[in-house]
Every structure is written in C-alpha cells, then in structure tokens.
C-alpha cells in the first residue's frame, strides 16, 4: 500500500485511467480477433474487418491506450495475413 499522499493520489489516478482504458482495449481486441477469425476462414468480408481493426488500433494508439509500435505491429501482422490469403 502507498504511504505518501502523492503515492495514494497516483494509485487513484492510475485506477481511474485503467477504468477509462478498459472498454477501448476490449473493443480493439474484439476487432482484431474478428478480423483474424475471418482471415482464417477465408471470408470475403475479411478485408473490411481488417480495415476496421486497423482503425480501432490507430485510435487506441492515438489516445495513448496502447503504444503506437504495438498498434503498428498488430496492423502489420493483419495486413500480412490478408495479403497471403488474397494471393492464395
């Protein structure tokens, strides 16, 4: 447990920010998982799902919920799967 006044405030602040970030992270995970599922099945709407996931990742990175490199890495992997599925 925090001892100082500033540390107690930091605990409250981080809890508040975590609560605000939770739904954003959840929606990003949902969008990415949906895109991955559609890519795995070879669905025709996979490209739209990848686009939606990329937008969700960009928004989360812009808001500072996830790191920009994390978003870029996930987008890159989705795009690579989309490209390999489209060429096959």
Backbone as JSON Lines, residues from 0, in Angstrom:
{"i":0,"aa":"X","n":[0.84,-1.19,0.0],"ca":[0.0,0.0,0.0],"c":[0.88,1.24,0.0]}
{"i":1,"aa":"X","n":[0.41,2.25,-0.7],"ca":[1.16,3.5,-0.79],"c":[1.19,4.2,0.56]}
{"i":2,"aa":"X","n":[2.29,4.88,0.82],"ca":[2.46,5.55,2.11],"c":[2.25,7.05,2.04]}
{"i":3,"aa":"X","n":[2.75,7.68,1.0],"ca":[2.67,9.13,0.93],"c":[1.38,9.59,0.27]}
{"i":4,"aa":"X","n":[1.07,10.86,0.49],"ca":[-0.15,11.43,-0.07],"c":[-0.12,11.39,-1.6]}
{"i":5,"aa":"X","n":[1.04,11.71,-2.16],"ca":[1.16,11.72,-3.62],"c":[1.06,10.31,-4.2]}
{"i":6,"aa":"X","n":[1.58,9.34,-3.47],"ca":[1.5,7.96,-3.94],"c":[0.05,7.45,-3.89]}
{"i":7,"aa":"X","n":[-0.68,7.85,-2.86],"ca":[-2.09,7.48,-2.78],"c":[-2.88,8.09,-3.95]}
{"i":8,"aa":"X","n":[-2.56,9.34,-4.27],"ca":[-3.22,10.01,-5.39],"c":[-2.86,9.32,-6.7]}
{"i":9,"aa":"X","n":[-1.61,8.89,-6.84],"ca":[-1.18,8.2,-8.06],"c":[-1.93,6.88,-8.22]}
{"i":10,"aa":"X","n":[-2.18,6.19,-7.12],"ca":[-2.93,4.93,-7.17],"c":[-4.36,5.19,-7.64]}
{"i":11,"aa":"X","n":[-4.98,6.24,-7.1],"ca":[-6.34,6.59,-7.52],"c":[-6.38,6.98,-8.99]}
{"i":12,"aa":"X","n":[-5.4,7.76,-9.39],"ca":[-5.34,8.24,-10.77],"c":[-5.15,7.09,-11.75]}
{"i":13,"aa":"X","n":[-4.23,6.19,-11.43],"ca":[-3.97,5.07,-12.34],"c":[-5.18,4.14,-12.41]}
{"i":14,"aa":"X","n":[-5.9,3.98,-11.3],"ca":[-7.1,3.14,-11.31],"c":[-8.17,3.78,-12.2]}
{"i":15,"aa":"X","n":[-8.29,5.09,-12.1],"ca":[-9.28,5.81,-12.91],"c":[-8.94,5.69,-14.4]}
{"i":16,"aa":"X","n":[-7.67,5.85,-14.74],"ca":[-7.26,5.75,-16.14],"c":[-7.42,4.33,-16.66]}
{"i":17,"aa":"X","n":[-7.12,3.35,-15.82],"ca":[-7.29,1.95,-16.24],"c":[-8.75,1.66,-16.53]}
{"i":18,"aa":"X","n":[-9.65,2.23,-15.72],"ca":[-11.08,2.04,-15.92],"c":[-11.54,2.68,-17.23]}
{"i":19,"aa":"X","n":[-10.97,3.83,-17.57],"ca":[-11.32,4.5,-18.82],"c":[-10.77,3.75,-20.03]}
{"i":20,"aa":"X","n":[-9.62,3.14,-19.88],"ca":[-8.97,2.46,-21.0],"c":[-9.54,1.08,-21.27]}
{"i":21,"aa":"X","n":[-10.17,0.47,-20.27],"ca":[-10.64,-0.92,-20.4],"c":[-11.58,-1.12,-21.58]}
{"i":22,"aa":"X","n":[-12.63,-0.31,-21.76],"ca":[-13.53,-0.56,-22.9],"c":[-12.85,-0.34,-24.26]}
{"i":23,"aa":"X","n":[-11.9,0.57,-24.31],"ca":[-11.19,0.81,-25.57],"c":[-10.35,-0.4,-25.93]}
{"i":24,"aa":"X","n":[-9.61,-0.92,-24.94],"ca":[-8.78,-2.12,-25.18],"c":[-9.66,-3.3,-25.58]}
{"i":25,"aa":"X","n":[-10.8,-3.42,-24.93],"ca":[-11.7,-4.52,-25.22],"c":[-12.22,-4.45,-26.65]}
{"i":26,"aa":"X","n":[-12.61,-3.27,-27.1],"ca":[-13.12,-3.14,-28.46],"c":[-12.03,-3.39,-29.49]}
{"i":27,"aa":"X","n":[-10.8,-3.0,-29.17],"ca":[-9.68,-3.26,-30.07],"c":[-9.45,-4.77,-30.18]}
{"i":28,"aa":"X","n":[-9.44,-5.44,-29.03],"ca":[-9.25,-6.9,-29.04],"c":[-10.35,-7.59,-29.83]}
{"i":29,"aa":"X","n":[-11.58,-7.14,-29.65],"ca":[-12.71,-7.73,-30.37],"c":[-12.54,-7.55,-31.88]}
{"i":30,"aa":"X","n":[-12.16,-6.34,-32.3],"ca":[-12.0,-6.07,-33.73],"c":[-10.88,-6.91,-34.33]}
{"i":31,"aa":"X","n":[-9.76,-7.02,-33.61],"ca":[-8.62,-7.8,-34.1],"c":[-8.97,-9.27,-34.17]}
{"i":32,"aa":"X","n":[-9.63,-9.78,-33.14],"ca":[-10.0,-11.2,-33.14],"c":[-11.01,-11.51,-34.24]}
{"i":33,"aa":"X","n":[-11.93,-10.61,-34.48],"ca":[-12.91,-10.81,-35.55],"c":[-12.2,-10.87,-36.9]}
{"i":34,"aa":"X","n":[-11.26,-9.97,-37.11],"ca":[-10.5,-9.95,-38.36],"c":[-9.7,-11.25,-38.51]}
{"i":35,"aa":"X","n":[-9.06,-11.68,-37.45],"ca":[-8.29,-12.93,-37.51],"c":[-9.17,-14.12,-37.85]}
{"i":36,"aa":"X","n":[-10.35,-14.18,-37.23],"ca":[-11.28,-15.29,-37.5],"c":[-11.7,-15.29,-38.96]}
{"i":37,"aa":"X","n":[-12.05,-14.11,-39.48],"ca":[-12.49,-14.03,-40.87],"c":[-11.34,-14.35,-41.84]}
{"i":38,"aa":"X","n":[-10.13,-13.95,-41.49],"ca":[-8.98,-14.28,-42.34],"c":[-8.72,-15.78,-42.34]}
{"i":39,"aa":"X","n":[-8.91,-16.41,-41.19],"ca":[-8.66,-17.86,-41.09],"c":[-9.68,-18.65,-41.9]}
{"i":40,"aa":"X","n":[-10.93,-18.17,-41.93],"ca":[-11.96,-18.89,-42.69],"c":[-11.97,-18.52,-44.16]}
{"i":41,"aa":"X","n":[-11.26,-17.45,-44.52],"ca":[-11.22,-17.04,-45.92],"c":[-12.48,-16.32,-46.34]}
{"i":42,"aa":"X","n":[-13.16,-15.67,-45.41],"ca":[-14.39,-14.95,-45.68],"c":[-14.12,-13.75,-46.59]}
{"i":43,"aa":"X","n":[-15.11,-13.38,-47.4],"ca":[-14.94,-12.26,-48.32],"c":[-14.94,-10.92,-47.6]}
{"i":44,"aa":"X","n":[-15.53,-10.86,-46.42],"ca":[-15.59,-9.59,-45.67],"c":[-14.37,-9.41,-44.77]}
{"i":45,"aa":"X","n":[-13.35,-10.22,-44.97],"ca":[-12.15,-10.14,-44.14],"c":[-11.43,-8.8,-44.33]}
{"i":46,"aa":"X","n":[-11.41,-8.29,-45.56],"ca":[-10.72,-7.03,-45.82],"c":[-11.36,-5.88,-45.06]}
{"i":47,"aa":"X","n":[-12.69,-5.88,-44.99],"ca":[-13.4,-4.84,-44.24],"c":[-13.11,-4.96,-42.74]}
{"i":48,"aa":"X","n":[-13.05,-6.18,-42.25],"ca":[-12.77,-6.41,-40.84],"c":[-11.35,-5.98,-40.48]}
{"i":49,"aa":"X","n":[-10.41,-6.22,-41.39],"ca":[-9.02,-5.8,-41.16],"c":[-8.95,-4.27,-41.15]}
{"i":50,"aa":"X","n":[-9.68,-3.64,-42.04],"ca":[-9.71,-2.17,-42.08],"c":[-10.27,-1.61,-40.78]}
{"i":51,"aa":"X","n":[-11.35,-2.21,-40.29],"ca":[-11.97,-1.76,-39.03],"c":[-11.02,-1.97,-37.86]}
{"i":52,"aa":"X","n":[-10.32,-3.11,-37.87],"ca":[-9.36,-3.39,-36.8],"c":[-8.21,-2.39,-36.83]}
{"i":53,"aa":"X","n":[-7.74,-2.05,-38.02],"ca":[-6.65,-1.08,-38.15],"c":[-7.09,0.29,-37.64]}
{"i":54,"aa":"X","n":[-8.31,0.68,-37.93],"ca":[-8.82,1.95,-37.44],"c":[-8.91,1.95,-35.92]}
{"i":55,"aa":"X","n":[-9.4,0.84,-35.35],"ca":[-9.51,0.74,-33.9],"c":[-8.13,0.8,-33.25]}
{"i":56,"aa":"X","n":[-7.16,0.13,-33.85],"ca":[-5.8,0.16,-33.33],"c":[-5.21,1.57,-33.39]}
{"i":57,"aa":"X","n":[-5.44,2.25,-34.51],"ca":[-4.93,3.62,-34.66],"c":[-5.54,4.56,-33.62]}
{"i":58,"aa":"X","n":[-6.84,4.44,-33.4],"ca":[-7.5,5.29,-32.41],"c":[-6.97,5.03,-31.01]}
{"i":59,"aa":"X","n":[-6.79,3.76,-30.68],"ca":[-6.28,3.41,-29.35],"c":[-4.86,3.94,-29.16]}
{"i":60,"aa":"X","n":[-4.06,3.85,-30.2],"ca":[-2.68,4.35,-30.11],"c":[-2.68,5.87,-30.0]}
{"i":61,"aa":"X","n":[-3.57,6.52,-30.73],"ca":[-3.65,7.98,-30.69],"c":[-4.05,8.47,-29.31]}
{"i":62,"aa":"X","n":[-4.94,7.72,-28.65],"ca":[-5.38,8.1,-27.31],"c":[-4.38,7.69,-26.24]}
{"i":63,"aa":"X","n":[-3.37,6.93,-26.61],"ca":[-2.37,6.51,-25.65],"c":[-2.76,5.28,-24.85]}
{"i":64,"aa":"X","n":[-3.8,4.6,-25.29],"ca":[-4.24,3.39,-24.59],"c":[-3.26,2.26,-24.82]}
{"i":65,"aa":"X","n":[-2.78,2.14,-26.06],"ca":[-1.72,1.18,-26.37],"c":[-0.58,1.95,-27.03]}
{"i":66,"aa":"X","n":[0.59,1.37,-27.03],"ca":[1.75,2.02,-27.62],"c":[1.62,2.0,-29.14]}
{"i":67,"aa":"X","n":[2.13,3.03,-29.78],"ca":[1.99,3.13,-31.23],"c":[2.7,1.98,-31.95]}
{"i":68,"aa":"X","n":[3.83,1.53,-31.4],"ca":[4.53,0.4,-32.02],"c":[3.72,-0.89,-31.89]}
{"i":69,"aa":"X","n":[3.01,-1.03,-30.79],"ca":[2.15,-2.19,-30.58],"c":[1.05,-2.2,-31.65]}
{"i":70,"aa":"X","n":[0.44,-1.05,-31.87],"ca":[-0.61,-0.95,-32.89],"c":[-0.04,-1.24,-34.28]}
{"i":71,"aa":"X","n":[1.13,-0.69,-34.57],"ca":[1.75,-0.9,-35.88],"c":[2.07,-2.37,-36.1]}
{"i":72,"aa":"X","n":[2.57,-3.04,-35.06],"ca":[2.91,-4.45,-35.18],"c":[1.67,-5.29,-35.45]}
{"i":73,"aa":"X","n":[0.58,-5.02,-34.73],"ca":[-0.64,-5.79,-34.93],"c":[-1.24,-5.53,-36.32]}
{"i":74,"aa":"X","n":[-1.2,-4.27,-36.76],"ca":[-1.7,-3.94,-38.09],"c":[-0.87,-4.65,-39.16]}
{"i":75,"aa":"X","n":[0.43,-4.66,-38.98],"ca":[1.32,-5.28,-39.94],"c":[1.02,-6.77,-40.07]}
{"i":76,"aa":"X","n":[0.81,-7.42,-38.94],"ca":[0.53,-8.86,-38.96],"c":[-0.8,-9.16,-39.63]}
{"i":77,"aa":"X","n":[-1.81,-8.31,-39.35],"ca":[-3.1,-8.5,-40.0],"c":[-2.99,-8.3,-41.52]}
{"i":78,"aa":"X","n":[-2.27,-7.26,-41.91],"ca":[-2.12,-6.98,-43.35],"c":[-1.36,-8.1,-44.06]}
{"i":79,"aa":"X","n":[-0.38,-8.65,-43.36],"ca":[0.4,-9.74,-43.95],"c":[-0.48,-10.97,-44.16]}
{"i":80,"aa":"X","n":[-1.34,-11.25,-43.17],"ca":[-2.27,-12.38,-43.31],"c":[-3.26,-12.13,-44.43]}
{"i":81,"aa":"X","n":[-3.72,-10.9,-44.53],"ca":[-4.68,-10.55,-45.58],"c":[-4.05,-10.72,-46.95]}
{"i":82,"aa":"X","n":[-2.81,-10.25,-47.1],"ca":[-2.1,-10.35,-48.39],"c":[-1.82,-11.8,-48.77]}
{"i":83,"aa":"X","n":[-1.43,-12.61,-47.81],"ca":[-1.13,-14.02,-48.12],"c":[-2.4,-14.78,-48.46]}
{"i":84,"aa":"X","n":[-3.5,-14.42,-47.82],"ca":[-4.78,-15.07,-48.12],"c":[-5.32,-14.63,-49.47]}
{"i":85,"aa":"X","n":[-5.08,-13.39,-49.84],"ca":[-5.6,-12.87,-51.11],"c":[-4.83,-13.45,-52.28]}
{"i":86,"aa":"X","n":[-3.52,-13.7,-52.09],"ca":[-2.74,-14.23,-53.19],"c":[-2.92,-15.73,-53.36]}
{"i":87,"aa":"X","n":[-3.36,-16.4,-52.32],"ca":[-3.51,-17.87,-52.37],"c":[-4.77,-18.29,-53.09]}
